[in-house]
Amino acid sequence: MKYLCSLIILGLGLVTGCQKTPTDFKAIASMQDTNITALTIEKGAYRKALLIFPHADDEIVVNGLSMYLKSKGVELHLLTLCRHDSLRMEEWECSHQKQGMEGAETAGLLNNSWERIMSDEVIFWYDHKDSIYSIIKSQITALSPEILITYDTEIGAYGHPEHRIAAEVAEQVATDMILAGDTSLKLIFQSTLTKPLETFLCSPSPGYELAKKRTGSTGLPAPNVAVDIRPFWPGKREAASCYQSQLHTLSKFYVFYEAEEAKEHHDAFSHEYYVMKTLRGTFSASKP
């Protein structure tokens, strides 16, 4: 999709008005880490994956992994915890349909404004983790997925507390269900970045340093697995394009690119990174 004249993209791809300065794809490519173990899953090894995220558009962050799993025969299901206006929910419908998801549900929870987040006045999420727990457990029970996909449990990507809490509660539910022996869950993938990419993509967010301060964290957890998403970039871009109301936010993370830049862009943003936690069973991995 063409860049909109009013779109402002932070970082190396800064756009001002209708003038777009060239993106330094080589510099971005140097932020990748080819030493991180490459994820390898055999076709048919898993049946279902459940993506658990607070907001409509969060699923775009892990689209490369989702499409990789789908190519291996894994059904994709999405649980979006927050409620949004009708336009954004129409965009959400468009997105999960373009990704070929077998199912998608919303829980209708409150979505705090950035003003509340920055002033540390977040409501509902800290005080009602039991409700979030019940919603997530109910969905896992209903679907019996082997794989969960969430944000990280350290700072929540670029510092959003709803990202972090959703991931924390999902992991707690998974742990409790495993201990009780009443789930088929085997793996959790928590989205993260290499340290250079974290600095480049996340640190410009006003919530990033604040989240580190409030949690006592040094930032995103170190990844232990990487997914080569170059084959899946066209689909990721197409799914993201559903979110016309979120173009400004998504563009900060370089989801969009010009057609003539496709190869350079795909090579620069070649991988998604995850903390993979094995709950039971084994997985196959290899060096890239």
ROTOR-942555 format. One line per 10 residues: their letters; for each residue z negated, x, y of N, C-alpha, C, O. Coordinates in pm, whole numbers, plus 32768, in hexadecimal, padded with zeros to 4 digits. Atoms other than C-alpha are relative to their C-alpha. Layout:
<nodes>
a	Z,X,Y,Z,X,Y,Z,X,Y,Z,X,Y  ... .
</nodes>
This chain:
<nodes>
mkylcsliil	8000,8054,7F8B,8000,8000,8000,8000,8057,807A,7FC3,80C2,807A  7FFA,7FB1,7F86,804A,807B,815D,7F7B,7FFA,8049,7F36,7F93,8047  807A,7FFE,7FB1,7F26,80E5,8234,800F,7FA1,8075,8076,7F9E,80B7  8001,8058,7F8D,7ECD,7FE0,8336,7FE2,8051,807C,7F95,80B1,8078  8012,7FB2,7F85,7EDA,8056,849E,7F6F,8000,802E,7F43,805E,8071  808A,8009,7FD0,7D77,7FE6,84D9,7F9D,8044,7FA2,7F26,804A,7FC0  8057,7FC8,8067,7CEF,8096,83A3,7FD0,808A,8027,8020,80DE,8050  8037,7F7B,7FE5,7C08,81BC,83D8,7FCC,803A,7F7F,7F71,8002,7F40  802B,7FBF,807B,7BE1,82A7,82B3,7FB7,8080,8026,7FED,80D6,806B  8050,7F8B,7FDF,7ACC,83A7,82CA,8028,8078,7FAC,8066,8068,7F42 .
glglvtgcqk	7FED,7F87,804E,7AE5,850F,8257,8089,803E,8014,80C2,8036,8081  7F83,7FB7,7FF6,7C1F,85D3,820A,8077,7FA6,801C,80DC,7FD4,8052  7F90,805C,7FEC,7CFB,849D,8216,7FEE,7FAB,807B,8016,7F37,8079  801D,804F,7F89,7C93,842C,8372,807D,7FC0,803A,80E4,8001,804D  7F93,8049,7FC0,7D72,8322,8408,7FCD,7FCD,8086,7F64,7F8E,808C  8026,8032,7F7D,7D61,82D7,857A,8074,7FAF,8037,80E2,7FE3,804B  7F95,8058,7FD4,7E25,81AC,85F5,806B,7FFD,7F94,804C,7FDF,7F21  7F91,7FFE,805F,7F7D,81CB,854E,8024,808E,7FD7,8086,80A1,7F8F  7FE1,7F75,8020,7F74,8349,8531,7FA7,802E,7F8E,7F2C,8029,7F99  804B,7FD1,8073,7F0C,83D3,83DF,8014,8096,7FEF,8084,80C4,7FD8 .
tptdfkaias	7FF5,7F70,8016,7EBE,8544,83C3,800D,801B,7F6B,7FD7,7FCF,7F1A  7FEB,7FE4,808E,7F26,85E5,8279,7F7C,8016,7FB7,7F21,8056,7FEB  8074,7FEA,8055,7E26,85DC,8163,800D,8087,7FBB,8077,80A8,7F85  7FFE,7F7D,8040,7DCC,8734,80DF,7FE1,7FEE,7F6C,7F6F,7FFF,7F40  8014,801C,808D,7E00,86E3,7F72,7FD1,807A,7FB2,7F85,806D,7F52  802B,7F87,8046,7DD1,884D,7F05,7F6B,8017,8010,7F26,803F,7FB2  8090,7FF0,7FE9,7C7A,885A,7FA5,7FB1,7F9D,7FAB,7F49,7FC1,7F73  8045,8064,8051,7C17,8719,7EF5,8007,8024,7F6D,7FA4,8014,7F24  7FF2,7FD8,808D,7C9F,8794,7DA8,7F9C,806D,7FDA,7F6F,8072,7F68  805F,7F94,801D,7BBB,88C3,7DC4,7F72,7FCC,7FEC,7F1B,8015,7FBC .
mqdtnitalt	8085,803C,8011,7A90,87D6,7DC3,7FEB,7FC8,7F74,7F7C,7FA1,7F50  800C,802C,808A,7ADA,876E,7C5D,7FBF,806D,7FAD,7FBC,80E1,7FD6  803F,7F9F,805A,7A25,8819,7B3C,803E,7FF4,7F76,801F,7F98,7F2A  7FBB,8003,8080,7B00,8868,7A11,7FAA,8032,7F8C,7FD7,8031,7F19  8059,7FD3,806A,79D9,88F2,7950,7FAB,7F91,7FC4,7F68,7FA5,7F5F  804E,8070,8033,7939,879E,791E,8047,7FC4,7F87,80C1,7FB3,7F87  7FCC,8036,807D,7968,870C,77C3,8059,7F87,8018,8034,7F2C,8062  7FA3,8071,7FF5,7A92,8622,77A7,7FDC,7F95,7F9A,7FC7,7FB3,7F24  801F,8070,805A,7A49,84CB,7714,8074,7FE8,7FA2,80E8,7FE0,7FCC  7F9D,8022,8065,7B01,8485,75D0,7FC6,7F94,7FA6,7F65,7FAC,7F5E .
iekgayrkal	802D,806F,8054,7AD6,8335,7526,8073,7FD6,7FA5,80E3,7FC4,7FD3  7F9A,8029,805F,7B93,82D4,73EE,8021,7F6C,8012,7FC9,7F1B,802E  7FD4,808A,7FF5,7C5E,8194,73FC,7FB8,7FAB,7F97,7FB7,7FCD,7F20  8047,8059,805B,7B95,8077,7364,7F70,8024,7FE6,7F2C,7FDE,7F9B  808A,7FD5,801A,7A49,8131,736E,7F9A,7FA0,803C,7F2B,7F92,8008  805A,805E,7FBD,79AF,8031,745B,804C,7F7F,801F,80C5,7F81,8033  7FC0,8082,7FEA,79F3,7EBF,7492,7FF7,7FD1,8090,8059,7FA1,80C8  8017,803C,7F7D,795C,7E60,75E2,7FB5,805E,805D,7F5D,80A9,8033  804B,7FBB,7F96,78EB,7EFB,7728,7FDC,7F99,806A,802C,7F41,808B  8030,8058,7F95,781E,7E49,7832,7FE9,8052,807C,7F96,80AE,807C .
lifphaddei	8014,7FC1,7F7F,783A,7EBB,799B,7F99,7FAF,804C,7FA7,7F35,805A  806A,8045,7FB6,7701,7E68,7A63,7FF6,803D,808B,7FCF,80B1,809A  7FFF,7FD1,7F76,771C,7E86,7BDD,7FCF,7F92,805D,7FDB,7F1C,803E  8032,8065,7FA3,7681,7DDB,7D0A,806E,7FB4,804A,8063,7F3B,805E  7FA3,8039,7F9E,77B5,7D9D,7DE0,808E,7FF1,7FCB,80BC,803F,7F78  7F72,8010,801A,7914,7D18,7DC4,804B,8070,8047,804F,8073,80C2  7FAF,7F89,7FE2,79EA,7E56,7DE2,7FC4,807E,7FC3,8008,80E4,7FB9  803F,7F8B,8040,78EE,7F44,7D3B,804A,802A,7F82,804C,80A0,7F60  7FBD,7FE2,807E,79B5,7F2C,7BF9,8078,805D,8013,80A5,809D,7FB4  7F8F,7FA8,7FE5,7AD2,7FE9,7CA4,7FD8,8093,7FED,802B,80E5,7FC6 .
vvnglsmylk	8030,7F76,800A,79FD,8126,7CA1,8016,8038,7F74,8034,80AE,7F64  7FF9,7FD2,808B,7A0C,8138,7B24,8080,7FD1,7FBC,8087,7FCF,7F41  7F86,8039,803A,7B69,80AA,7AF4,8046,8060,7FA0,807E,8034,7F3C  7FC0,7FA0,8059,7BEC,81EC,7A59,7FC1,7FFF,7F76,8007,7FFD,7F11  8046,8008,8081,7AE1,81E5,794A,801D,7F7B,7FBB,8037,7F78,7F43  7FE6,8084,8039,7B15,8070,7918,8089,7FFB,7FBD,8097,7FCA,7F4D  7F78,8003,8036,7C8A,809A,78E6,800F,8060,7F8A,805B,8044,7F2D  8000,7FA6,8073,7C52,81C4,7800,7FC8,7FB8,7F86,8001,7FBF,7F19  803D,8048,806F,7B6B,80F0,7728,805C,7F91,7FCE,8067,7F7A,7F56  7FA5,806B,8028,7C62,7FD0,772B,8074,8037,7FAD,80A2,7FF5,7F50 .
skgvelhllt	7F94,7FC2,804D,7D71,80BD,76AE,7FD4,8024,7F73,8027,803B,7F1B  8036,7FE2,8084,7C8B,8103,7588,7FD5,7F81,7FB6,7F91,7F87,7F4F  801B,807E,8043,7C6E,7F92,7531,7F7D,7FBF,8022,7F51,7F63,7FDD  8083,8036,7FD8,7B27,7F48,75E6,8013,7F88,805E,805D,7F91,80C0  8002,8073,7FA5,7AF7,7DEE,7681,7FA9,8021,8079,7F41,8062,806C  804A,7FE8,7F84,7A82,7DFA,77EB,7FC3,7F7D,8033,8007,7F18,803E  8047,8072,7FC5,797E,7D0B,7877,7FB5,8030,807B,7F7F,809F,807C  803C,7FDA,7F7F,78F2,7D0D,79D8,7F90,7F9F,8025,7FA2,7F26,801F  806D,804F,7FC6,77A3,7C95,7A5D,7FEA,8032,808F,7FBD,80A2,80A4  8015,7FE2,7F72,7798,7C90,7BDA,7F85,7FB2,802D,7F84,7F37,8024 .
lcrhdslrme	8083,803F,7FEA,7634,7C49,7C4C,7FF6,7FB2,8084,7FB0,7F4D,808A  8011,803E,7F7C,765D,7BEA,7DBC,8060,7F8C,8017,80C8,7F81,7FD6  7FA6,8069,7FD1,76F2,7AB7,7E5F,8047,8031,807E,8011,8080,80CB  7FAF,7FDC,7F8D,7804,7ADB,7F63,8046,7F83,8034,8040,7F18,7FF6  7FB7,8073,7FCA,78D6,79F9,803E,807A,7FE2,7FA9,809E,8030,7F51  7F94,802F,8057,79FA,793A,7FA8,8078,805F,8000,80B8,8070,7F98  7F90,7FA3,7FFA,7B01,7A33,8020,7FE9,8076,7FA3,8041,809B,7F55  801B,7F8A,8053,7A5A,7B5A,7F7B,7FFC,7FDD,7F6C,8021,802F,7F19  7FFF,8028,808B,7A2B,7A97,7E3A,808E,7FE7,7FCD,80AA,7FFE,7F57  7F73,800C,8026,7B9E,7A45,7E37,803A,808C,7FE5,8088,809F,7F88 .
ewecshqkqg	7FD4,7F76,8014,7BDC,7BBB,7E5A,7FC8,8038,7F7D,800D,8080,7F35  8041,7FD7,807D,7AE8,7BFA,7D3D,804C,7FC8,7F88,8063,800F,7F26  7FB1,803D,806B,7BAB,7B07,7C62,8083,804C,7FED,80AA,806B,7F7C  7F83,7FB5,8004,7CEE,7BBC,7CB9,7FEC,8088,7FBE,803C,80B0,7F6A  801A,7F7A,8031,7C56,7D0F,7C6B,7FE9,8002,7F69,8029,804F,7F22  801D,7FF8,808F,7BC9,7CC4,7B14,8073,7FCB,7FAC,8081,7FF1,7F37  7F88,802C,8048,7D06,7C0D,7AB0,8066,8071,7FF6,80A2,8085,7F8C  7FA2,7F90,8003,7DDD,7D38,7B10,7FD3,806E,7FA0,8025,80B7,7F69  8034,7F9C,805D,7CF8,7E14,7A40,8002,7FD0,7F6F,7FE1,801C,7F14  7FF7,8034,8087,7D29,7D33,7915,7F7A,7FED,7FBD,7F6D,7FFB,7F44 .
megaetagll	8085,8014,8039,7BB9,7CEB,78E8,7FFC,7F7D,7FB0,8038,7F18,7FD7  800A,8077,8055,7B64,7BF7,77D4,7F9C,7F9B,8036,7FA2,7F25,8012  8062,805C,7FC9,7A42,7B61,7898,7FBF,8039,807C,7FB1,80B2,808A  8045,7FD5,7F87,7992,7B6C,79E8,7FA2,7F91,802C,7FC7,7F1B,8030  8067,8060,7FD5,7853,7AC4,7A5F,7FBF,8031,8080,7FBB,80AA,809A  8050,7FDE,7F8A,778F,7ABA,7BA4,7F76,7FC0,7FF4,7F68,7F55,7FB8  8089,8032,8009,7617,7A8A,7BC8,7FD0,7FC1,8082,7F6B,7F7B,8082  8022,8042,7F83,760B,7A20,7D36,7F84,8033,8046,7F44,7FE9,8092  8078,7FC9,7FC0,74F3,7B09,7DA4,801C,8025,8092,8090,8036,80BA  7FF6,7FE1,7F72,74AF,7B5A,7F11,8038,808C,8015,8013,80EA,7FCE .
nnswerimsd	7FC4,7F81,7FDA,757B,7C73,7FAD,7FCB,8027,808A,7FEC,7FE5,80ED  803C,7FD7,7F81,74BA,7D2B,80BE,8067,803E,805E,80C4,8082,8031  7FA9,7FC3,7F9B,7566,7D90,8200,7FDC,8093,8010,7F70,80BF,7FE8  801C,7F74,7FE6,7584,7EFD,8266,7F90,8011,8066,7F47,8074,8063  806E,7FFA,7F9F,7498,7EB3,8385,7F79,7FFE,7FB8,7F1E,8049,7FDB  807C,8006,804D,7389,7E56,828B,7FEB,8081,7FAF,7F7B,80B3,7FA4  800B,7F86,8050,73D5,7F84,81B2,7FD2,8075,8056,7F78,80C0,802E  8020,7F90,7FAA,73C3,8079,82D2,7F74,7FF7,803B,7F35,805D,8057  8087,8012,7FC9,7280,7FE4,8355,7F96,7FF3,7F92,7F22,7FD7,7FAF  805A,8008,8074,71E5,7FE5,81F7,7FBC,7F77,7FF7,7F45,7F6C,7FDD .
evifwydhkd	8032,8089,800A,71BF,7E6B,81FA,804C,7FB2,7F96,8066,7F3A,7FA5  7FB6,803F,806C,7278,7E22,80B8,7FAB,7F93,7FC0,7F38,7FA9,7F9B  804A,806F,803D,7214,7CD0,8030,803A,7FDF,7F76,80AE,7FFD,7F59  7FE3,802E,8087,721A,7C45,7ECD,8005,8071,7F99,7FBF,806B,7F34  7FE0,7FA1,8069,728E,7D7B,7E14,7F88,8050,7FCF,7F7D,8068,7F57  8075,7FB5,802B,7149,7E3E,7E0E,7F97,7FA5,7FBF,7F4F,7FCF,7F64  806C,805B,802A,706C,7D0E,7DD3,8025,7FA5,7F8C,7FCF,7F5F,7F57  7FD5,805E,8069,713B,7C54,7CCF,804F,8047,7F93,80B3,8014,7F61  7FBC,7FB7,806A,71A0,7D5A,7BD4,7FF7,7FB6,7F7A,804D,7FC6,7F24  800D,804D,807B,7120,7C73,7AC3,8070,7F99,7FF2,80A2,7F81,7F84 .
siysiiksqi	7F91,805F,8003,7228,7B72,7B22,8084,8047,7FE0,80D4,8016,7F91  7F88,7FB2,801A,7339,7C7B,7B26,8002,802B,7F6D,806A,8028,7F2B  800F,7FD8,808C,72B9,7CF6,79D5,802C,7F8E,7FA3,8078,7FA4,7F45  7FE1,8073,8055,72D5,7B98,793F,8095,7FE0,8000,80D0,7FBF,7F99  7F70,801B,7FF4,7437,7B68,79C2,8051,8064,7FAD,80AB,803E,7F63  7FB7,7F98,8049,74AF,7CB3,7934,7FE9,7FF5,7F6A,8047,8000,7F1B  801D,800D,8090,73FF,7C84,77E7,804A,7F8A,7FC4,807E,7F93,7F55  7FBB,8077,8032,7493,7B28,77C2,8094,801C,7FE9,80CE,7FEF,7F86  7F71,7FE1,800D,75F3,7BAE,77FA,8019,805F,7F8B,807A,804F,7F41  7FF2,7FA3,8070,75C4,7CCD,7706,7FEF,7FB6,7F7C,8039,7FCE,7F1D .
talspeilit	8017,804F,8079,753A,7BDC,7603,8077,7FA9,7FDD,809D,7F9D,7F69  7F8F,805B,8016,765D,7AEE,7631,807E,804A,7FD2,80CA,8016,7F81  7F83,7FB9,8019,776E,7BF8,761F,7FF9,8067,7F90,805E,8086,7F51  8013,7F94,8063,76DD,7D01,7533,805F,8076,8018,80A8,809D,7FBD  7FAA,7F8B,7FE7,7791,7E25,75DC,7FC3,807D,7FC1,7F4A,8085,7FAB  8031,7F7D,802B,7778,7F86,7555,7FF2,8060,8075,7FAD,80C5,806A  7FFA,7FA6,7F8D,77B2,8021,76AC,7FD6,7FB7,807E,8002,7F47,8096  801F,802F,7F78,7715,7FE9,7803,8038,8065,8063,8037,80DD,804A  7FCE,7FAB,7F93,77AF,806F,7945,7FBC,7FD4,8081,7FC3,7F5F,80A6  804B,8021,7F86,76E0,8080,7A85,800E,8071,8066,8051,80D6,804E .
ydteigaygh	8013,7F92,7FA1,7699,814B,7BBC,7F95,805F,7FCA,7F5E,8048,7F5E  806A,7FA3,8025,75A5,8270,7BAD,7F78,7FC8,8023,7F6D,7F6B,8074  8089,802E,7FE8,742C,8241,7BAC,7FB5,8058,8064,7F3E,8042,807B  8041,7FA6,7FA0,73E3,8354,7CAC,8002,7FC7,808E,7F98,7FAB,80C7  7FF7,8031,7F76,7466,82DA,7DFD,8062,7F8B,8010,806F,7F52,807C  7FA2,8070,7FF6,756B,81D3,7DA9,807E,8024,804B,809F,7FE6,80B0  7F80,7FD3,7FC6,76B1,828A,7DFC,7FEB,8039,808B,7FB8,80A9,8097  800B,7FCD,7F79,76B6,82AE,7F76,7F7F,7FD2,8045,7F73,7FDC,80BF  8083,801F,7FC9,7552,822F,7FA3,7FE0,7F6E,8010,7F90,7F49,8066  801A,808F,7FF7,7554,80B8,7F6A,7F93,7FDB,7F9C,7FA5,7FEF,7F24 .
pehriaaeva	806D,801E,805C,7408,803F,7ED9,8024,7F98,7F96,7FEF,7F9D,7F27  7FD8,8063,8065,74AC,7F16,7E2A,8050,8041,7F90,8047,8017,7F1D  7FBB,7FB3,8067,758F,800B,7D73,7F9B,803F,7FA0,7FA5,8032,7F26  8062,7FB6,804F,7466,80D7,7CFF,7FA9,7FA3,7FAB,7F94,7FBC,7F35  8059,805B,8048,7386,7FB4,7C9F,8049,7FBC,7F8D,8011,7FAE,7F20  7FB2,803F,806C,7499,7F08,7BD7,800E,8060,7F8A,8000,8038,7F17  7FF1,7F9D,806B,74D0,804A,7B14,7F7C,801B,7FB9,7F78,8025,7F3F  8085,7FE9,803A,735B,8087,7AE0,7FD9,7F8E,7FA1,7FAB,7FA6,7F32  8028,8073,8052,731E,7F28,7A5E,8058,7FF6,7F84,8026,7FDA,7F17  7FA7,8005,8075,7451,7F31,797D,7FD7,8066,7F97,7FD6,8048,7F20 .
eqvatdmila	802B,7F9A,805F,73DA,8076,78E1,7F7D,7FD9,7FBC,7F6A,7FF2,7F45  807F,802A,803A,727D,7FE9,78B0,8014,7F92,7F98,7FD6,7F93,7F2E  7FE1,806A,8060,7308,7EB3,7807,8038,803C,7F80,800E,8019,7F12  7FC3,7FC1,8075,73DD,7F8A,7722,7F98,804A,7FAC,7F97,803E,7F31  8068,7FB5,8047,72B6,806A,76CA,7FA4,7FA3,7FB3,7F86,7FBB,7F3E  805B,8060,8041,71D3,7F43,767E,8042,7FBB,7F89,8003,7FA6,7F22  7FBA,8046,806C,72DA,7E94,75AB,8018,805D,7F8A,8011,8032,7F16  7FF0,7F9F,806C,731F,7FD0,74E5,7F7E,8010,7FB2,7F7D,800F,7F37  8082,7FF0,8041,71AD,7FFF,74A0,7FDB,7F86,7FAD,7F99,7F92,7F46  801D,807B,8049,7195,7E94,7432,8062,7FE8,7F8D,804E,7F8F,7F3A .
gdtslklifq	7F9F,800C,806B,72C2,7EC0,7350,8056,7F83,8007,8088,7F54,7FA0  7FB6,807E,7FF6,7374,7D8E,73DA,807D,800C,8058,809E,7FAF,80A1  7F86,7FF0,7FB3,74B1,7E1D,7477,805F,8060,7FB9,8035,80B5,7F6A  7F9A,7FA6,8039,75F5,7EC7,7415,8020,8073,805F,807A,80C2,8041  7FE3,7F99,7F9D,75EC,7FAB,7548,7FF9,808D,7FC6,7F9F,80AF,7F79  7FFC,7F76,802E,764A,8115,7509,8009,8065,8072,7FD1,80D2,8068  7FE8,7FA2,7F93,76B2,81B5,7654,7FEA,7FBF,8088,8003,7F47,8099  8001,8026,7F74,766B,819D,77C7,804D,806A,804E,8034,80E1,803F  7FBB,7FA8,7FA3,7759,8232,78C5,7FD1,7FDF,808E,7FDF,7F6E,80BC  802D,8012,7F76,76C6,8263,7A21,8057,8056,805B,805E,80D0,804C .
stltkpletf	7FA0,7FBD,7FA9,77BE,82BB,7B31,7FBD,806A,8057,7F53,8052,8090  8032,7F96,7FAA,7788,8404,7BE8,8076,8055,8030,80EA,802F,801D  7F99,7FAA,7FC9,7849,8522,7C8C,7FD8,8093,7FEF,7F62,80B1,7FD8  8024,7F73,7FF2,785C,869B,7C94,7FBD,8011,8088,7FCD,7FBD,80E0  8048,7FED,7F81,7785,8729,7DAB,8060,800C,8078,8044,7FD0,80E0  7FA5,7FFC,7F8D,78AF,8783,7E8C,803B,7F78,8022,8048,7F55,8097  7FCC,8086,7FE5,7942,8626,7E62,7F96,7FA5,803A,7FB2,7F52,8090  806F,804E,7FC9,77EE,858D,7EA4,7FF0,801B,8096,7FE3,7FBE,80E5  800D,7FDC,7F73,77D3,864C,7FEB,8073,7FC7,8052,805F,7F92,80BF  7F88,802D,7FBA,7935,85F1,804D,8007,7F68,800E,8024,7F35,807A .
lcspspgyel	7FEB,8090,8001,7938,8481,7FED,7F85,7FAF,8027,7F91,7F47,8069  8079,8051,7FEE,77CE,840C,7FFF,7FAD,8023,807B,7F74,7FCA,80BB  805A,7FD9,7F93,771A,84D8,8108,8022,7FC3,8087,7FC8,7FB4,80DA  7FE7,8042,7F7F,77D4,8433,822C,7FC0,7F75,800C,7FB1,7F42,807B  803D,8085,7FF9,7730,82E7,81D0,7F78,8006,8046,7F2B,8062,802C  8082,8000,7FBB,7609,828E,82B3,7F8A,7FED,7FA2,7F19,800D,7FC6  806E,8016,805D,753E,8231,8181,7FE5,8073,7FA1,7F81,8070,7F59  8009,7F95,8063,7570,8373,80BF,7F81,8054,800F,7F31,805C,7FB2  8077,7FAD,7FEB,7468,8458,8158,7F81,7FAB,7FFE,7F18,7FD7,7FD0  8073,805B,8000,7381,832E,8188,7FD3,7FE2,7F70,7F5C,7FE0,7F53 .
akkrtgstgl	8021,801C,808B,7393,82DD,8015,7FBD,8077,7FBE,7F5E,8067,7F71  803E,7F88,803B,7343,8443,7FB4,7F6F,800D,8031,7F15,802D,7FE3  8086,7FF6,7FC8,7218,8440,809D,7FA2,7F99,7FC2,7F31,7FB9,7F9F  8055,806B,8032,7194,82F3,801F,7FE3,800B,7F6B,7F79,7FE0,7F3D  8014,7FF3,8091,71C1,8345,7EAE,7FC8,8087,7FD8,7F9A,8098,7F67  802A,7F79,8022,7163,84B5,7EC0,8065,8049,7FAA,8045,80AF,7F6C  7F98,7FC5,8051,72AC,8506,7E15,804E,8069,804E,8052,8066,80C9  7FA9,7F9D,7FC0,738F,862D,7E5A,8091,7FD0,8004,80E8,8015,8039  7F7A,8036,7FFF,74C0,8551,7E29,802A,7FCC,7F78,7FD7,7FB1,7F22  7FCB,8037,807D,75A0,84D8,7D12,7FE0,805B,7F8A,7FD7,80D5,7F99 .
papnvavdir	8019,7FAE,8077,7555,854A,7BAF,807D,804D,7FD9,80EC,8022,7FF5  7F90,7FAE,802C,762F,865B,7B1A,804A,7FB8,7F8F,800B,7F86,7F32  7FB5,8042,806B,7748,85CC,7A45,7FFF,8051,7F7F,7FF7,80CC,7F83  7FF3,7FB9,8080,775B,861F,78D3,8081,7FDA,7FB6,809B,8009,7F48  7F82,8025,803B,78AB,857D,788D,8062,7FDA,806E,803A,7FA6,80D6  7F98,801E,7F9D,79F5,8555,7947,8072,7FB3,7FBD,808E,7FC6,7F46  7F8E,804D,8031,7B19,8464,7921,8079,8020,8056,8076,8010,80D0  7F82,7FE6,7FB9,7C79,84CB,797F,8040,7F7A,801F,806E,7F34,7FC5  7FD1,8085,7FDA,7CEA,839A,7A44,808D,8000,803A,80BB,7F9A,806C  7F7A,7FFA,7FC5,7E42,8411,7AB3,805F,7F95,7FC9,80AC,7F5C,8016 .
pfwpgkreaa	7FA5,8068,8031,7EF8,8321,79C8,7FDD,7F73,8033,8030,7F18,802E  8030,8085,7FDD,7E2A,81FF,7A4F,7FFD,7FE5,8096,7FD6,7F78,80C1  8008,8010,7F6F,7E47,8238,7BC7,8053,7F8C,8037,8022,7F44,808E  7FB4,8072,7FC9,7F61,813D,7C06,7FB9,7F7B,7FEC,7FB9,7F26,8045  8048,807B,801A,7E94,802A,7B63,7F81,7FF5,8053,7F5C,7F89,8080  8079,7FFF,7FAE,7D59,8092,7C1D,8021,7FDB,8090,7FDA,7F8D,80CF  7FD2,801E,7F78,7E13,8087,7D67,8025,7F6D,800F,8006,7F2E,8074  7FD6,808C,7FFC,7EA5,7F31,7D15,7F88,7FA2,7FFE,7F84,7F41,8049  8077,8053,8006,7D53,7E9D,7CB6,7FB2,8007,8083,7F7F,7FA1,80B3  8046,7FF0,7F80,7CB7,7F2A,7DF4,8044,7FB4,806F,8003,7F84,80CC .
scyqsqlhtl	7FB5,8044,7F96,7DCB,7E8F,7EC5,7FDF,7F6C,8008,7FFE,7F2B,806C  802D,808C,7FFA,7D3E,7D39,7E6B,7F9A,7FEC,8070,7F94,7F80,80AB  806E,800C,7FA2,7C1A,7D80,7F54,802D,801D,808F,8007,8082,80C9  7FD1,7FEE,7F77,7CC6,7D55,80A2,7F8C,8001,8064,7F94,8044,80CB  8073,8005,7FA5,7B74,7D08,8144,7FAD,8080,7FFB,7F5A,8097,8053  8050,7F86,8013,7AE8,7E56,80C8,8054,807F,800F,802A,80EA,7FE3  7FA8,7F8C,7FF3,7C08,7F3D,8122,7FBD,8075,8047,7FCE,80E8,801E  8041,7F95,7FB4,7B3A,8000,821D,7FA2,8051,7FA8,7FA6,80CC,7FA8  8060,7FBC,8056,7A27,804F,8121,8045,804A,7F8F,8028,80BF,7F76  7FBD,7FC1,8072,7B0A,8096,7FF9,8052,8078,8029,805D,80D9,7FDE .
skfyvfyeae	7FAC,7F92,7FD4,7BEB,8177,80C5,7FB1,8080,8019,7FE9,80ED,8012  8053,7F89,7FEE,7AC9,8262,810B,7FF9,8052,7F7F,7FDA,80C9,7F81  8009,7FBD,8081,7AD5,82B5,7F99,808C,8019,7FC5,809B,802D,7F4D  7F79,7FD5,8023,7C4C,82F7,7F93,803C,7FB3,7F8A,807D,7FEC,7F33  7FC8,8055,8068,7CA9,81D4,7EB5,8094,7FE3,801B,80E0,7FC8,7FBE  7F77,801F,7FDA,7DEF,819F,7F74,804C,807F,8024,8012,80E1,8052  7FAB,7F8E,7FDF,7F11,828C,7FA5,808F,7FCF,8010,80B5,7F67,7FDB  7F73,8020,7FED,807C,8288,8011,804D,8022,7F80,8026,807C,7F35  7FB2,7FEC,807B,8182,8276,7EFD,8030,8091,7FF3,802E,80C9,7F86  7FCD,7F77,8005,8210,83CB,7F5A,7F91,8067,7FE8,7FAD,80DA,7FC8 .
eakehhdafs	8071,7FA6,8017,80B2,8462,7F39,7FC6,7FF1,7F74,7F65,8035,7F53  803F,8029,807D,8071,83D3,7DDE,7FD8,8077,7FA8,7F65,807F,7F7D  8020,7F93,805B,8086,8511,7D0E,7F93,805A,8038,7F35,807E,7FF2  8065,7FAB,7FC2,7FC0,85E5,7E05,7F78,7FBA,7FFE,7F12,7FF9,7FE1  807D,804C,7FFF,7EBA,84D3,7E23,7FC4,7FFA,7F74,7F4C,8014,7F62  8033,800A,8088,7E9C,84A1,7CAB,7FC8,8084,7FCF,7F61,8087,7F8B  8030,7F7C,802A,7E77,8617,7C71,7F81,8029,8049,7F2B,806B,8010  8077,7FDD,7FB3,7D75,863B,7D86,7F86,7FB1,7FD0,7F1B,7FEA,7FBB  806D,8056,802F,7CA1,8513,7D15,8017,7FE4,7F6B,8027,7F72,7F42  7FD2,8008,808A,7CE7,8559,7BA8,7F9A,7FCA,7F9E,7FBF,7F9C,7F32 .
heyyvmktlr	8068,8024,805F,7B99,8503,7B0A,7F96,7FA3,803C,7F79,7FA8,80B4  807E,8044,7FE4,7A7A,840E,7B0D,7F95,8046,7FAF,7FAF,8078,7F42  806E,7FB7,803F,7927,849F,7AB4,7F8C,7FA2,7FE2,7F70,7F44,802C  806B,8058,802E,7805,8405,79F8,7F8D,804F,7FC3,7F9E,80BD,7F8E  806F,7FDA,8057,76AF,843D,796D,8009,7FA1,7F89,7FF4,7F28,7F97  7FF9,8052,8078,76DD,83C2,780B,7F81,8012,7FB0,7F5A,8082,7F90  807C,7FFE,804C,75A2,8368,774F,8019,7FBB,7F7A,8043,7F47,7F75  7FEA,8036,8086,75B8,8337,75D8,7F82,7FBB,7FD0,7F19,7FF9,7FC2  8074,804E,802C,74D1,8222,7565,7FF0,8003,7F68,7F81,8006,7F33  8000,7FF4,8092,7534,8232,73F8,808E,8022,7FD4,80EE,8006,801C .
gtfsaskp	7F7C,7FDA,802F,7653,82B6,732A,8031,8080,8042,7FE3,80C8,8081  7FC6,7F84,7FCC,773D,83CD,7391,807E,7FE2,804A,80B4,7F74,8042  7F80,800A,7FBC,786B,8408,7468,8048,8086,7FEF,800C,80ED,7FD1  7FAF,7F88,800B,7988,8501,7461,8022,8031,808A,8045,7FE0,80E0  7FDF,7FC8,7F7E,79C2,85EC,7585,8041,8086,7FEC,8030,80C7,7F85  7FBE,7F7F,8008,7A91,871E,75CD,800E,8039,808B,8008,7FF0,80EE  7FE7,7FC0,7F7F,7ACA,8817,76E0,808C,7FDE,802D,80E7,7FDB,7FDB  7F7A,8021,7FD1,7BF0,87BB,77C1,805E,8077,7FF4,80D3,806D,8018 .
</nodes>
